[in-house]
Amino acid sequence: MHLTDIGRDLCFIIGSFFVGAIPFCFILGKIAGRKNLKEIGDKNPGGWNLIFNVSKIWGITGLLLDMAKGFFPYYLALKFTYSGNTGFLNINHNELIAVISACAAISGHSYSPFLKWNGGKGLAAWIGFIEAASWFSLPVAGAGFLAGIFIARNMIWAVSLGIVFTGVFLWLYKNSFIFLFSIIILILIMIPRQINSNLTLGKNFQFRKETTVQDLFRPKVR
Protein backbone atom coordinates (compact mmCIF):
# COMPACT_ATOMS: atom_id res chain seq x y z
CA MET A 1 0.00 0.00 0.00
CA HIS A 2 1.42 3.41 -1.05
CA LEU A 3 0.73 7.08 -0.37
CA THR A 4 -1.30 7.20 -3.57
CA ASP A 5 -3.59 4.54 -2.11
CA ILE A 6 -4.05 6.57 1.07
CA GLY A 7 -4.81 9.67 -0.99
CA ARG A 8 -7.36 7.73 -3.02
CA ASP A 9 -8.98 6.44 0.17
CA LEU A 10 -9.30 9.97 1.57
CA CYS A 11 -10.75 11.24 -1.71
CA PHE A 12 -13.38 8.51 -1.65
CA ILE A 13 -14.35 9.19 1.96
CA ILE A 14 -14.42 13.00 1.72
CA GLY A 15 -16.03 12.93 -1.72
CA SER A 16 -18.69 10.53 -0.45
CA PHE A 17 -19.57 12.92 2.36
CA PHE A 18 -20.12 15.84 0.00
CA VAL A 19 -22.01 13.76 -2.56
CA GLY A 20 -24.20 12.50 0.28
CA ALA A 21 -24.73 16.09 1.39
CA ILE A 22 -26.39 17.11 -1.89
CA PRO A 23 -30.04 17.68 -0.81
CA PHE A 24 -31.76 16.21 -3.86
CA CYS A 25 -35.22 16.03 -2.28
CA PHE A 26 -35.00 19.57 -0.92
CA ILE A 27 -34.00 20.82 -4.39
CA LEU A 28 -36.78 18.84 -6.09
CA GLY A 29 -39.31 20.24 -3.62
CA LYS A 30 -38.26 23.76 -4.57
CA ILE A 31 -38.34 23.02 -8.31
CA ALA A 32 -41.47 20.87 -8.52
CA GLY A 33 -43.72 22.50 -5.97
CA ARG A 34 -41.93 25.66 -4.88
CA LYS A 35 -42.13 24.31 -1.35
CA ASN A 36 -39.57 24.26 1.43
CA LEU A 37 -39.60 20.73 2.85
CA LYS A 38 -38.13 22.05 6.10
CA GLU A 39 -41.35 24.00 6.68
CA ILE A 40 -44.00 21.37 5.85
CA GLY A 41 -44.98 17.87 6.97
CA ASP A 42 -42.39 16.46 9.36
CA LYS A 43 -40.01 19.28 8.35
CA ASN A 44 -37.58 16.67 7.07
CA PRO A 45 -35.95 17.40 3.68
CA GLY A 46 -36.32 13.79 2.59
CA GLY A 47 -38.16 11.67 0.05
CA TRP A 48 -41.10 10.64 2.24
CA ASN A 49 -42.01 14.25 2.97
CA LEU A 50 -41.60 15.04 -0.74
CA ILE A 51 -43.96 12.18 -1.72
CA PHE A 52 -46.71 13.17 0.72
CA ASN A 53 -46.57 16.95 0.44
CA VAL A 54 -45.29 17.79 -3.05
CA SER A 55 -45.41 15.03 -5.68
CA LYS A 56 -45.35 11.23 -5.69
CA ILE A 57 -43.35 11.11 -8.93
CA TRP A 58 -40.77 13.64 -7.77
CA GLY A 59 -40.73 12.02 -4.34
CA ILE A 60 -39.88 8.61 -5.78
CA THR A 61 -37.23 10.28 -7.95
CA GLY A 62 -35.75 11.89 -4.85
CA LEU A 63 -35.77 8.59 -2.97
CA LEU A 64 -33.91 6.86 -5.81
CA LEU A 65 -31.32 9.65 -5.90
CA ASP A 66 -30.87 9.39 -2.13
CA MET A 67 -30.46 5.61 -2.41
CA ALA A 68 -27.80 6.17 -5.06
CA LYS A 69 -25.89 8.32 -2.55
CA GLY A 70 -25.42 5.25 -0.38
CA PHE A 71 -25.06 2.69 -3.17
CA PHE A 72 -22.29 4.19 -5.30
CA PRO A 73 -19.82 5.25 -2.57
CA TYR A 74 -19.74 1.66 -1.31
CA TYR A 75 -19.70 0.06 -4.75
CA LEU A 76 -17.04 2.32 -6.27
CA ALA A 77 -14.76 2.28 -3.22
CA LEU A 78 -14.95 -1.51 -3.09
CA LYS A 79 -14.03 -1.69 -6.77
CA PHE A 80 -11.31 0.95 -7.02
CA THR A 81 -9.41 1.03 -3.71
CA TYR A 82 -6.52 -1.16 -2.57
CA SER A 83 -7.82 -4.68 -2.00
CA GLY A 84 -5.19 -6.14 0.35
CA ASN A 85 -5.86 -7.39 3.87
CA THR A 86 -5.50 -4.84 6.68
CA GLY A 87 -4.15 -7.48 9.07
CA PHE A 88 -6.80 -6.46 11.63
CA LEU A 89 -9.55 -9.02 12.26
CA ASN A 90 -9.09 -10.26 8.70
CA ILE A 91 -10.78 -7.15 7.28
CA ASN A 92 -10.05 -6.39 3.62
CA HIS A 93 -8.84 -2.85 3.04
CA ASN A 94 -11.24 -2.10 0.18
CA GLU A 95 -14.22 -3.37 2.24
CA LEU A 96 -13.14 -1.11 5.10
CA ILE A 97 -12.92 1.98 2.87
CA ALA A 98 -16.18 1.05 1.12
CA VAL A 99 -18.09 0.86 4.41
CA ILE A 100 -16.52 4.08 5.73
CA SER A 101 -17.35 5.84 2.44
CA ALA A 102 -20.97 4.69 2.62
CA CYS A 103 -21.22 5.85 6.24
CA ALA A 104 -19.67 9.19 5.21
CA ALA A 105 -22.32 9.56 2.50
CA ILE A 106 -25.10 8.80 5.00
CA SER A 107 -23.55 11.29 7.41
CA GLY A 108 -23.45 13.95 4.68
CA HIS A 109 -27.08 13.23 3.87
CA SER A 110 -28.12 13.55 7.52
CA TYR A 111 -25.93 16.55 8.39
CA SER A 112 -25.61 18.43 5.13
CA PRO A 113 -23.41 21.55 5.15
CA PHE A 114 -25.63 22.79 2.29
CA LEU A 115 -28.60 22.87 4.70
CA LYS A 116 -26.77 24.42 7.66
CA TRP A 117 -25.71 20.98 8.95
CA ASN A 118 -29.24 19.70 8.86
CA GLY A 119 -30.56 17.09 6.46
CA GLY A 120 -32.61 13.97 5.91
CA LYS A 121 -32.90 10.98 8.22
CA GLY A 122 -30.59 8.81 6.15
CA LEU A 123 -32.90 5.85 5.55
CA ALA A 124 -32.82 5.93 1.74
CA ALA A 125 -29.03 6.36 1.64
CA TRP A 126 -28.66 3.50 4.13
CA ILE A 127 -30.87 1.25 2.00
CA GLY A 128 -28.67 2.06 -0.99
CA PHE A 129 -25.59 1.10 1.01
CA ILE A 130 -26.88 -2.28 2.20
CA GLU A 131 -28.25 -2.99 -1.28
CA ALA A 132 -24.75 -2.48 -2.69
CA ALA A 133 -23.29 -4.74 0.03
CA SER A 134 -25.78 -7.55 -0.69
CA TRP A 135 -29.26 -7.75 -2.15
CA PHE A 136 -30.04 -10.37 0.50
CA SER A 137 -29.69 -7.73 3.20
CA LEU A 138 -32.87 -5.97 2.06
CA PRO A 139 -35.37 -8.55 3.44
CA VAL A 140 -33.26 -8.78 6.61
CA ALA A 141 -33.48 -5.01 7.04
CA GLY A 142 -37.20 -5.22 6.33
CA ALA A 143 -37.64 -7.84 9.06
CA GLY A 144 -35.89 -5.66 11.63
CA PHE A 145 -37.81 -2.59 10.51
CA LEU A 146 -41.19 -4.36 10.68
CA ALA A 147 -40.37 -5.78 14.11
CA GLY A 148 -39.80 -2.26 15.42
CA ILE A 149 -42.95 -0.98 13.75
CA PHE A 150 -45.38 -3.68 14.83
CA ILE A 151 -43.92 -4.53 18.24
CA ALA A 152 -42.69 -1.13 19.46
CA ARG A 153 -44.71 1.21 17.19
CA ASN A 154 -41.74 3.51 17.35
CA MET A 155 -39.65 4.59 14.37
CA ILE A 156 -36.48 4.87 16.46
CA TRP A 157 -36.73 1.20 17.39
CA ALA A 158 -37.64 0.26 13.82
CA VAL A 159 -34.55 1.97 12.41
CA SER A 160 -32.31 0.64 15.20
CA LEU A 161 -33.46 -2.96 14.71
CA GLY A 162 -33.09 -2.64 10.94
CA ILE A 163 -29.49 -1.48 11.37
CA VAL A 164 -28.65 -4.21 13.91
CA PHE A 165 -30.29 -7.06 11.97
CA THR A 166 -28.56 -6.01 8.75
CA GLY A 167 -25.16 -5.45 10.34
CA VAL A 168 -25.17 -8.89 11.95
CA PHE A 169 -26.37 -10.52 8.71
CA LEU A 170 -23.67 -8.85 6.59
CA TRP A 171 -21.00 -9.79 9.14
CA LEU A 172 -21.99 -13.44 8.90
CA TYR A 173 -22.70 -13.43 5.16
CA LYS A 174 -19.54 -11.61 4.08
CA ASN A 175 -17.36 -12.79 6.99
CA SER A 176 -16.19 -9.24 7.70
CA PHE A 177 -16.14 -7.65 11.16
CA ILE A 178 -16.38 -4.18 9.64
CA PHE A 179 -20.14 -4.66 9.32
CA LEU A 180 -20.42 -5.19 13.07
CA PHE A 181 -18.54 -1.94 13.64
CA SER A 182 -20.84 -0.24 11.13
CA ILE A 183 -23.80 -0.91 13.44
CA ILE A 184 -22.38 1.49 16.04
CA ILE A 185 -21.39 4.08 13.44
CA LEU A 186 -24.79 4.04 11.72
CA ILE A 187 -26.74 4.25 14.97
CA LEU A 188 -24.64 7.26 16.02
CA ILE A 189 -25.31 8.91 12.64
CA MET A 190 -28.97 8.04 12.06
CA ILE A 191 -30.73 7.78 15.42
CA PRO A 192 -30.10 11.42 16.51
CA ARG A 193 -32.00 12.48 13.37
CA GLN A 194 -35.00 10.48 14.60
CA ILE A 195 -35.03 12.11 18.04
CA ASN A 196 -37.42 14.97 18.78
CA SER A 197 -35.46 17.42 20.93
CA ASN A 198 -38.72 18.78 22.37
CA LEU A 199 -39.43 15.42 24.04
CA THR A 200 -37.56 13.58 26.77
CA LEU A 201 -35.38 10.63 25.78
CA GLY A 202 -37.81 8.35 27.59
CA LYS A 203 -40.68 9.61 25.45
CA ASN A 204 -38.61 9.36 22.27
CA PHE A 205 -37.76 5.70 22.94
CA GLN A 206 -41.14 4.80 24.42
CA PHE A 207 -42.68 1.47 23.40
CA ARG A 208 -46.06 1.85 21.70
CA LYS A 209 -45.29 5.52 21.15
CA GLU A 210 -47.74 5.81 18.26
CA THR A 211 -51.40 4.88 18.64
CA THR A 212 -51.53 2.97 15.35
CA VAL A 213 -49.01 1.57 12.88
CA GLN A 214 -50.41 3.92 10.23
CA ASP A 215 -49.29 6.90 12.32
CA LEU A 216 -45.66 5.88 11.76
CA PHE A 217 -45.97 6.38 8.01
CA ARG A 218 -47.45 9.86 8.12
CA PRO A 219 -44.77 12.56 7.79
CA LYS A 220 -45.22 14.61 10.94
CA VAL A 221 -43.07 15.91 13.75
CA ARG A 222 -42.89 13.11 16.35
C-alpha positions in Angstrom: 0.0 0.0 0.0 1.4 3.4 -1.1 0.7 7.1 -0.4 -1.3 7.2 -3.6 -3.6 4.5 -2.1 -4.0 6.6 1.1 -4.8 9.7 -1.0 -7.4 7.7 -3.0 -9.0 6.4 0.2 -9.3 10.0 1.6 -10.7 11.2 -1.7 -13.4 8.5 -1.6 -14.3 9.2 2.0 -14.4 13.0 1.7 -16.0 12.9 -1.7 -18.7 10.5 -0.5 -19.6 12.9 2.4 -20.1 15.8 0.0 -22.0 13.8 -2.6 -24.2 12.5 0.3 -24.7 16.1 1.4 -26.4 17.1 -1.9 -30.0 17.7 -0.8 -31.8 16.2 -3.9 -35.2 16.0 -2.3 -35.0 19.6 -0.9 -34.0 20.8 -4.4 -36.8 18.8 -6.1 -39.3 20.2 -3.6 -38.3 23.8 -4.6 -38.3 23.0 -8.3 -41.5 20.9 -8.5 -43.7 22.5 -6.0 -41.9 25.7 -4.9 -42.1 24.3 -1.3 -39.6 24.3 1.4 -39.6 20.7 2.9 -38.1 22.1 6.1 -41.3 24.0 6.7 -44.0 21.4 5.8 -45.0 17.9 7.0 -42.4 16.5 9.4 -40.0 19.3 8.3 -37.6 16.7 7.1 -35.9 17.4 3.7 -36.3 13.8 2.6 -38.2 11.7 0.1 -41.1 10.6 2.2 -42.0 14.3 3.0 -41.6 15.0 -0.7 -44.0 12.2 -1.7 -46.7 13.2 0.7 -46.6 17.0 0.4 -45.3 17.8 -3.1 -45.4 15.0 -5.7 -45.4 11.2 -5.7 -43.3 11.1 -8.9 -40.8 13.6 -7.8 -40.7 12.0 -4.3 -39.9 8.6 -5.8 -37.2 10.3 -7.9 -35.8 11.9 -4.9 -35.8 8.6 -3.0 -33.9 6.9 -5.8 -31.3 9.6 -5.9 -30.9 9.4 -2.1 -30.5 5.6 -2.4 -27.8 6.2 -5.1 -25.9 8.3 -2.5 -25.4 5.2 -0.4 -25.1 2.7 -3.2 -22.3 4.2 -5.3 -19.8 5.2 -2.6 -19.7 1.7 -1.3 -19.7 0.1 -4.8 -17.0 2.3 -6.3 -14.8 2.3 -3.2 -15.0 -1.5 -3.1 -14.0 -1.7 -6.8 -11.3 1.0 -7.0 -9.4 1.0 -3.7 -6.5 -1.2 -2.6 -7.8 -4.7 -2.0 -5.2 -6.1 0.3 -5.9 -7.4 3.9 -5.5 -4.8 6.7 -4.2 -7.5 9.1 -6.8 -6.5 11.6 -9.6 -9.0 12.3 -9.1 -10.3 8.7 -10.8 -7.1 7.3 -10.1 -6.4 3.6 -8.8 -2.9 3.0 -11.2 -2.1 0.2 -14.2 -3.4 2.2 -13.1 -1.1 5.1 -12.9 2.0 2.9 -16.2 1.1 1.1 -18.1 0.9 4.4 -16.5 4.1 5.7 -17.4 5.8 2.4 -21.0 4.7 2.6 -21.2 5.9 6.2 -19.7 9.2 5.2 -22.3 9.6 2.5 -25.1 8.8 5.0 -23.5 11.3 7.4 -23.4 13.9 4.7 -27.1 13.2 3.9 -28.1 13.6 7.5 -25.9 16.5 8.4 -25.6 18.4 5.1 -23.4 21.6 5.1 -25.6 22.8 2.3 -28.6 22.9 4.7 -26.8 24.4 7.7 -25.7 21.0 8.9 -29.2 19.7 8.9 -30.6 17.1 6.5 -32.6 14.0 5.9 -32.9 11.0 8.2 -30.6 8.8 6.1 -32.9 5.9 5.5 -32.8 5.9 1.7 -29.0 6.4 1.6 -28.7 3.5 4.1 -30.9 1.2 2.0 -28.7 2.1 -1.0 -25.6 1.1 1.0 -26.9 -2.3 2.2 -28.2 -3.0 -1.3 -24.7 -2.5 -2.7 -23.3 -4.7 0.0 -25.8 -7.5 -0.7 -29.3 -7.8 -2.2 -30.0 -10.4 0.5 -29.7 -7.7 3.2 -32.9 -6.0 2.1 -35.4 -8.5 3.4 -33.3 -8.8 6.6 -33.5 -5.0 7.0 -37.2 -5.2 6.3 -37.6 -7.8 9.1 -35.9 -5.7 11.6 -37.8 -2.6 10.5 -41.2 -4.4 10.7 -40.4 -5.8 14.1 -39.8 -2.3 15.4 -43.0 -1.0 13.7 -45.4 -3.7 14.8 -43.9 -4.5 18.2 -42.7 -1.1 19.5 -44.7 1.2 17.2 -41.7 3.5 17.4 -39.6 4.6 14.4 -36.5 4.9 16.5 -36.7 1.2 17.4 -37.6 0.3 13.8 -34.5 2.0 12.4 -32.3 0.6 15.2 -33.5 -3.0 14.7 -33.1 -2.6 10.9 -29.5 -1.5 11.4 -28.6 -4.2 13.9 -30.3 -7.1 12.0 -28.6 -6.0 8.8 -25.2 -5.4 10.3 -25.2 -8.9 11.9 -26.4 -10.5 8.7 -23.7 -8.9 6.6 -21.0 -9.8 9.1 -22.0 -13.4 8.9 -22.7 -13.4 5.2 -19.5 -11.6 4.1 -17.4 -12.8 7.0 -16.2 -9.2 7.7 -16.1 -7.6 11.2 -16.4 -4.2 9.6 -20.1 -4.7 9.3 -20.4 -5.2 13.1 -18.5 -1.9 13.6 -20.8 -0.2 11.1 -23.8 -0.9 13.4 -22.4 1.5 16.0 -21.4 4.1 13.4 -24.8 4.0 11.7 -26.7 4.2 15.0 -24.6 7.3 16.0 -25.3 8.9 12.6 -29.0 8.0 12.1 -30.7 7.8 15.4 -30.1 11.4 16.5 -32.0 12.5 13.4 -35.0 10.5 14.6 -35.0 12.1 18.0 -37.4 15.0 18.8 -35.5 17.4 20.9 -38.7 18.8 22.4 -39.4 15.4 24.0 -37.6 13.6 26.8 -35.4 10.6 25.8 -37.8 8.4 27.6 -40.7 9.6 25.4 -38.6 9.4 22.3 -37.8 5.7 22.9 -41.1 4.8 24.4 -42.7 1.5 23.4 -46.1 1.9 21.7 -45.3 5.5 21.2 -47.7 5.8 18.3 -51.4 4.9 18.6 -51.5 3.0 15.4 -49.0 1.6 12.9 -50.4 3.9 10.2 -49.3 6.9 12.3 -45.7 5.9 11.8 -46.0 6.4 8.0 -47.5 9.9 8.1 -44.8 12.6 7.8 -45.2 14.6 10.9 -43.1 15.9 13.8 -42.9 13.1 16.4 
